[in-house]
Amino acid sequence: MPPTLVSSLVYCWVFGDLLCKLLAYLQPVVVTASAYTLAAIALERYYAICKPLHSRIWHTRSHAFCVIGIVWLISIIANLFMLFMYELRTYNRTGLNCAPKYKPIVHFGYQIYMTVVLLVIPLVLMTVLYGNVIKSLKSGLKMDIAAIEVAENSMDRLDSARPGKLRSSSLVTGKSRKMR
């Protein structure tokens, strides 16, 4: 059973000072790693779709391990303050509670910092990267549509340049256009 669930059910912290600090540290580390993993996936997709020739360099096992290592390193460093933020405190004279040891204003400042690190930075990265992917895909679709129209116009001109011959292809395309 997860320690935070146990402490919620028992209304006190029974796991000691070390686990108080360690779990208070590891929980945001894992959440930060998740958010930055999603941002790394967005970066990989951006390169795969918008810059496919550069993307080939990235598709190696060693590069994947490097990116994973960087994500975890950022997560570990960004949350170091949490190791010093929590301590065991007496709770209702009957038990201990794992609680922040600094004044509420310090905890509030840390929450703002974590909001920027956990939410704002990955969200901005993913929004910009996926926005560029969408833009690239739209321009690719427009080029495909333009190429189809050029091909259809070329076929129509070829058919009209042959007078007196049976223009079956233009009749078929004419019928198919009417059917659309």
C-alpha angles and dihedrals in degrees: 000000000000113000095234090055092049092049090050092052096044094038093227140070111256100169101080136241097294095056090043091060096035096051092043086055100041097050096063090038090060093044091049091049090052093051094047092045088059089049090050090051089051090051091050092049091048091055093042093053106028100033106023095164092056089044093068090069090058097053099090131109092235091054091050091052090047092053091046090050092050091049092052093043091054089048094050095046096042091057102041091112089066090069088068099034102077134056140162114272133183111261121201090334088278105079149356129271129199102231140154111277097205129078117278092253090060090048090048091052089050090051090054090049091050091048089056094044097041102034117013101045097045091041093052091045093050093043093052094043097046090042089057090047091053091047091050093048092049092052089048090052091049090052091049092050091048091050091051091050091049090050092049092048091049091052091049092051092048091051094048092049091065105073119197095014125114108266100201095153093055091046091052093046090044091053092045091051091052090050092055 
